[in-house]
Amino acid sequence: MAITSAMSNGVSGLNSFSTALEVTSDNVANTGTTAYKSNAVRFGDMVSSYYNTQSKDTDRRGAGSVVLGVATDFAQGPFTNTTSWCDMAVNGQGYFNLAKYDSDTKTVDSQVFYTRDGSFHVDKSGALVNYQGYAVLGQDKQPIFVEPTPETPSHTNFYVDSKGQIWGYPVDGTSDPETIGAKIRMVIFPNEGGLIRKGGNLYTNGPESKTPIDVTDNQTLRGDIAGYTLEGSNVDLAKEMVNMIVYQSSYNANSKSITTGRDMLDTTINLVR
């Protein structure tokens, strides 16, 4: 019956726009998240069986809408200056590499995570880590130790150059800075859209992102690293608020399709009373 089909169409619209509101609210909630990349819903139409028209051609009858997927906008976010040399931002393409590190056994987990969030610090073992305790990997895919012996520090006044090399001034008074550690490893992906979001500003590579490409020494393909800087969220708050209004209005309109269908169904039932 066409009436029940109209109600089903309305239900599909409710499902689609509730998902859209979920994605939009997630964007709004992450407006202040370091290096967060906003997401957008992609809608698609559904069809049912063929039906005849006045022409010789046939069309498909509409059966509502469906969410085809959620697309991520990987555009670079704005930069913010900080007071910590460990805060780093990539100006251009590239991802930092992180992995779990066991300081007791001195082993690195094989699972590598990728991030644009460069809010790092030096832990008690002297390793450069993020705030979840994952070690930042160098070009040799090993953790970077800023201070191999934290109890007796040998360098001070650290900084990172645009190529990802960490430098420090010897505490013995030597004037020239010295390199610290295997540059910070940087990779890019043939298809960023295929990265799998893991939470905590981390991604893993997926079958569609393809194998990461090491661009640590390739200044053409990778961006420069800026110290004392963090990349902000690329969420456009004004745009998200407009989207929220549109999705809410569309949700309400689809609920109206259901209530109207119900009223029509009641009218049909009352005809036989």
C-alpha positions in Angstrom: 0.0 0.0 0.0 1.3 3.4 -1.0 0.4 4.9 2.5 2.6 2.4 4.4 5.4 2.9 1.8 5.2 6.7 2.5 5.5 5.9 6.2 8.5 3.7 5.6 10.1 6.4 3.5 9.7 8.7 6.5 11.3 6.2 8.8 14.3 6.0 6.5 14.6 9.8 6.5 14.5 9.8 10.3 17.3 7.3 10.4 19.4 9.2 7.8 19.0 12.6 9.5 19.5 11.2 13.0 22.9 9.8 11.8 23.7 13.2 10.2 22.9 15.0 13.5 25.1 12.4 15.3 28.0 13.3 13.0 27.4 17.0 13.3 27.3 16.9 17.1 30.6 15.0 17.0 32.1 17.7 15.0 30.9 20.4 17.3 32.1 18.5 20.3 35.6 18.3 18.8 35.9 22.0 17.9 38.8 22.3 20.4 40.4 18.9 19.7 44.0 19.1 18.5 44.3 18.3 14.8 40.7 17.0 14.6 39.4 16.4 11.1 35.7 17.1 10.6 33.3 14.6 9.1 30.3 14.9 6.8 27.5 12.5 5.9 26.9 11.4 2.3 23.3 10.6 1.6 21.9 8.2 -1.1 18.5 7.4 -2.4 16.8 4.0 -2.2 14.5 2.5 -4.8 11.9 -0.2 -4.9 10.3 -2.1 -7.8 9.8 -0.9 -11.3 6.6 0.8 -12.2 5.2 1.9 -15.6 5.0 5.5 -16.6 3.3 7.1 -19.6 6.6 6.8 -21.6 8.1 3.6 -22.9 10.9 3.8 -20.3 10.6 2.5 -16.7 11.7 4.2 -13.5 12.3 3.1 -10.0 9.9 4.1 -7.3 11.6 5.9 -4.5 11.9 4.1 -1.2 13.5 6.7 1.0 17.1 7.7 1.8 20.1 6.0 3.3 23.5 7.1 4.6 26.1 5.9 2.1 29.0 6.8 4.4 30.9 9.4 6.4 33.5 11.4 4.6 36.4 13.0 6.4 37.8 16.4 5.5 41.6 16.2 5.9 42.2 19.9 5.2 44.8 21.4 7.5 43.6 23.2 10.6 44.8 26.5 12.0 48.0 26.8 13.9 48.3 27.9 17.5 51.6 28.9 19.2 52.5 27.3 22.5 55.4 27.5 25.1 56.6 23.9 24.7 59.2 22.8 22.2 57.6 19.3 22.3 54.4 20.7 20.7 54.7 20.1 16.9 52.6 20.7 13.9 53.0 19.6 10.3 52.6 22.4 7.8 51.5 20.4 4.8 51.2 16.6 4.3 52.4 14.0 6.7 51.6 12.0 9.8 53.6 11.3 13.0 54.1 7.6 13.8 53.3 6.3 17.3 53.5 2.9 18.9 53.2 1.4 22.4 56.6 1.0 24.1 57.4 -1.1 27.1 60.3 0.6 28.9 60.9 -2.4 31.1 61.5 -4.9 28.2 62.5 -2.2 25.8 60.2 -3.5 23.1 58.0 -1.7 20.6 54.6 -3.0 19.7 54.1 -3.8 16.0 50.9 -1.9 15.7 51.7 1.6 14.5 49.3 4.5 14.9 49.3 7.7 12.8 48.4 11.2 13.9 48.5 14.9 13.2 48.3 15.7 16.9 51.8 16.7 17.8 51.2 17.5 21.5 54.1 15.5 22.8 56.2 15.4 26.0 59.2 13.6 27.5 58.3 10.8 29.9 60.3 9.5 32.9 62.3 7.2 30.7 63.4 10.1 28.5 61.3 9.0 25.5 59.2 11.4 23.4 55.6 10.3 23.9 52.0 11.6 23.4 49.6 12.0 26.2 48.4 8.4 25.9 52.0 7.2 26.5 52.6 6.1 22.9 56.2 6.6 21.8 57.0 8.8 18.9 58.9 6.8 16.3 62.1 7.9 14.5 63.2 7.1 11.0 64.4 3.8 12.3 60.9 3.0 13.6 62.2 3.0 17.1 61.3 5.4 20.0 63.1 8.7 20.1 64.9 9.2 23.4 65.5 12.9 24.1 67.3 12.1 27.3 68.7 8.5 27.4 69.6 9.0 31.0 67.0 11.3 32.6 68.7 11.1 36.0 71.8 12.8 34.6 70.6 15.0 31.7 73.2 15.9 29.2 71.3 18.5 27.1 68.9 21.4 27.6 67.1 24.0 25.6 65.8 21.5 23.0 64.1 22.4 19.7 63.0 20.7 16.6 63.9 21.9 13.1 61.6 21.9 10.0 63.0 18.5 8.9 62.0 16.8 12.2 65.5 16.6 13.7 65.6 17.3 17.4 68.5 19.5 18.7 69.7 20.2 22.2 72.4 22.3 23.9 75.0 20.4 26.0 74.7 21.2 29.7 78.5 21.4 30.0 78.4 24.8 28.4 79.3 23.9 24.8 77.8 26.7 22.7 76.8 24.7 19.6 73.6 22.5 19.7 73.9 18.8 19.0 71.5 16.4 17.3 69.3 14.2 19.5 68.3 10.8 18.2 66.9 9.0 14.1 64.7 12.2 12.7 61.0 12.1 13.5 59.4 9.6 11.1 56.9 11.1 8.7 54.6 9.2 6.3 51.9 10.0 3.8 49.2 7.8 2.4 48.0 7.3 -1.3 44.4 7.7 0.0 43.9 9.5 3.3 40.2 8.8 3.1 40.9 5.1 3.7 42.4 5.7 7.1 40.6 4.1 10.1 39.7 6.5 12.9 40.7 4.9 16.3 39.9 7.7 18.7 42.3 9.7 20.8 43.4 11.6 17.6 44.8 8.4 16.2 44.4 6.6 12.9 45.5 3.2 11.5 45.9 2.4 7.9 43.2 0.4 6.2 42.9 -1.6 3.0 41.8 1.5 1.1 44.5 3.8 2.5 47.2 1.6 1.1 50.7 1.2 2.6 52.1 4.3 4.2 55.0 6.0 2.3 58.0 7.1 4.3 58.7 10.7 3.4 61.0 11.6 6.3 63.7 12.7 3.9 61.5 13.9 1.1 60.9 17.6 1.5 58.9 17.7 -1.7 56.2 15.3 -0.5 56.1 16.1 3.2 55.3 19.2 5.1 57.7 21.1 7.4 57.5 20.5 11.1 57.0 23.6 13.3 58.0 23.5 17.0 56.2 25.4 19.7 53.0 24.9 17.6 49.9 22.8 17.5 47.4 22.3 14.7 43.9 23.0 15.7 40.6 21.4 14.6 39.5 22.2 11.1 35.8 22.2 12.1 33.9 25.3 10.8 31.6 25.9 13.7 29.3 28.2 11.8 28.8 25.7 9.1 28.1 22.9 11.6 25.5 25.0 13.3 23.7 25.6 10.0 23.9 21.9 9.2 22.4 21.1 12.6 19.4 23.4 11.9 18.9 21.9 8.4 19.1 18.3 9.6 16.8 19.0 12.5 14.3 20.6 10.2 14.6 17.7 7.8 14.1 15.2 10.6 10.9 17.1 11.7 9.7 17.0 8.1 10.2 13.3 7.8 8.3 12.7 11.1 5.5 14.7 9.5 5.4 12.2 6.6 4.8 9.5 9.1 2.0 11.3 11.0 0.3 12.3 7.8 0.5 8.7 6.6 -1.0 7.6 9.9 -3.9 10.0 9.4 -4.5 8.8 5.9 -4.5 5.2 7.1 -7.0 6.1 9.8 -9.2 7.7 7.2 -9.0 4.5 5.1 -9.9 2.3 8.0 -12.9 4.5 8.9 -14.3 4.1 5.4 -15.4 0.5 6.3 -16.9 1.3 9.6 
